[in-house]
Amino acid sequence: MDLKDHTEIEQKLQYQFNSNDLLEEALRHSSFVNEQANYDLRDNERLEFLGDAVLNLIVGHILMRRFPDLTEGDLSRMRANLVNESQLARIARAIDLGSYIRLGRGEIQTNGREKNSILADTFEALIAAIYLDAGFDVVFNIIETNFLTLINDRHPTANHHDYKSKLQELVQEEQRTMPKYSVTREEGPDHDKTFWIALNVFDIETHGCGKSKKMAEQDAARKALEILKKDGFKKV
């Protein structure tokens, strides 16, 4: 792998390595190492081991910060749905990681660059390489950036409280006008926006806030249901 390739993957990660040796090791699959005469060449499996721990720690940290009211069980389920082979492979494909992995001939012939297992393992190794190269704060920011969309889709309905659906069912039963959600405000950069939503339903208006439109709508629907319950609406 030449310097040009290093530059390209670093641009996609928005991080420049201090140690090219760490980057090369992270991208070196065992099938490639097994075909080399150099017995000192190391594959990426040790980095993969460390990267798995780093990912679980940082994603857990982010989830606790973003969802302070969720239980340990809910947080564990959310993290498991984020840090798994299919999701890591999805992120790896988004940065075209497969194009940079050094594979043996057999893996190349069987389209190893597209295998979820190889992509996920290499992404973990890459995370460990950044952690060793730059430390916790830098790798935290990179993980948060790459997981942000996935995390924002995991709104606080892990305990199965889908407030929007419950409110819609209530409106249909009462044969009233369907809930109307509208964005009233957005703040923050594109990678870390906060949304405010206004909800009009049952002659009341509520306002919700969240890190995605879905989260803000759920928040507004939850507040509407609370008002209806306080007003003596028996079906809430």
N, C-alpha and C positions, 0 to 999 in steps of 0.2 A: 504494500500500500504506500503510495507516494505522498509527498507533502500536500499536493493539491487536494487529495481525498481528505486528509486531516483538516485542511482549511474548510472544506465544504461541510463536514459533519459538525465542526465547531461553530460554524455560522448558523446551522440549524438549531443547535443547542443554545446559541448565544453565550458560549463560554469557550475561552481559549486555554488549553491545557498548558501548565508549566512543564509537565513531564510527558513527552510523547510516548515514552515507554509504557506508562500506565494506560494511555489511550489504545496503543497497539495490543496490549495484553487483553484489554476489555473486549476487543473486536476479534480475538483469536479463538476460534472454536477448536475443541479437542480433536475433531476429525482432521483438521489442518496440521496440528502439532504432531499427530501420530504418523504423518507421512514425511516428516522432516528428519534429516540426519542429525540436526542439532538437538542433543538430548537436554540441553539447558533451557530450551524454549518452553515457556509456561502457557497453558491454555487459560481460559477465562473462568474456570469453575470456582476457584477460590474467591475471585471478585464477585461472582454470582451469589455465593453464600453470604458475603457481607452486604451486598446490595439489597438482598431480600430483607435483612434486618433493618437497614437504613430506611427503605421504603415503608415498611410497616410502622416504624417509629414516627416518621414525619407525617405520613398520611393520618395516623392516629392523632397526632398533635393538631393537625389542621382541622380534623373533624370535631375534636373537643372544643376548639376555639370557635368554630362556626355554628355548632349545634349544642349550646351549653345546657339545654334542658333534656337531652336524650340520655337514656340509661346506658349502662355498660353493655348490656346485651344488644341494644340497637346500634351502638357505635361499632361493636365487633362485627355485626352483620354487614353494616355499611362498608367497613374497611375490607372485609372479605370479598365484597362485590366489586371493590375498586382494585385491590392488589391481588389479581389472579392472572392466569396465563392469557386468557382471551383479551382482557383489558390492557395488559402490558403489551401484548402483540399489536393491539390497535394503536397504541401510542407510538410504538416502534415504527409502524407503517407510516404514521403521520410525518415522521422525520426521515423516512426512506432508509431506515437503519439497515435493512437487508442488503443494500448495495455496498455496504462497507465491511461486512463480516467476512473474515478469511475462513473459508471452508475447505475441506478435503474434496478430492475428486468425486467420491461417492455421494456426498451430500449435495454437491453442485448438480450432479446428474439427476438426483431425485428432488430437485427444486427446493433445496434446504433453505434458501433465502426467504421462502414464503411460509415456512413451517412456524406455527404459533409457538411451539416449545423453544425453538432456536431464537426467535425474535424476542420472546419474553426473557429468556435467560441472558441474552446479550444486553438487553436494556437494563436488567438488574446489575450486570457487571459494569456497565457504563456509569450507572449511578454510584457504585462503589468507587470507581476510578475518580470521579469528580470529588467525592467525599474525601478520599485520601489526598487528592491533589490540592484542594482548596478549603476544606473544612465544612462544618455543619451549616453555617448561614448561607453559603453559596449554593450548596446542594438543596437546601430547604427551598430557596427561591425557584430553582429550576424544577423541582418536583411540583411545587404549587402551581407554577405556570402550566406544566404539562397535564396536570390532573384537574385544572380549574373547571373546565366544562363538565367533566364527569361528576365532580363534587357538587357543582351547582344544580345538577339534575337530581341529586339525592336530597330533596327537600325533606323537612321534618315530618314525613308520613311513614317513617319506618315502623311506628307502632300502629300502623293501619288506620290512622285517623285521616281519612281523605275528606277534608271539610268541604271542598268544592262539590264533590259527588253527592255528599249528604244534603247539602243545600239545594242542589239541583233537583234531587228526588223530592224534597219537601215542596219546592215550588210546583213541580208537576202534579203532585197529589192535590195541592190547593188550587190548581189551575190558574196560577198567577203568571205575570210576565217574567220571562226568564232573566236570571241575573245578568247584569251588564258590568263588565270589567273594562277599565280604561287606565292607561298609563298616565300618571299626572306629573311624574318627575323621574329623571335619571341623573345619577351622579357617579363620578369616578372614571378612570380610564377603561378602555374596551376590555382589558383582561381582568378587571376587578370592579365591575359596575354594581351599584345598588339601585333597585327599582322601587318606586312607590305606585301603588295601584288604588284606584277608587272603585268601589263596588256599590251599585244601586240595586236594591232588591227589597220587596215587601215594604215599600215606602220609607226605607231607611238607607243611610249611606255610611259605609265604613271605609277605612283606609288601611292598606297592608303594606309591609315593607319586607324586602328580601334581596338576596344576592342573585336571584334570577326572577323573571316574570312569574314563573310557576310558583316559586316560594312566596312572592308577594301576594299573588292571588289566593293561595292557601291561607295566608295570614288574614287577609280581608274577609274571606269566607268564615274562618274561625270566629272572628269578632262579630260577624253578623249573627251566627248561630248563638253566641253568648247573649247578645241583646234580645233575640227572640225568646230564649229560655227565661231571661229575667222578666220579660213582659208577659210570661205565663203561657207561652206557646207550648202546648202539651206534647206535641209530636217531636220536639227537638230532643 
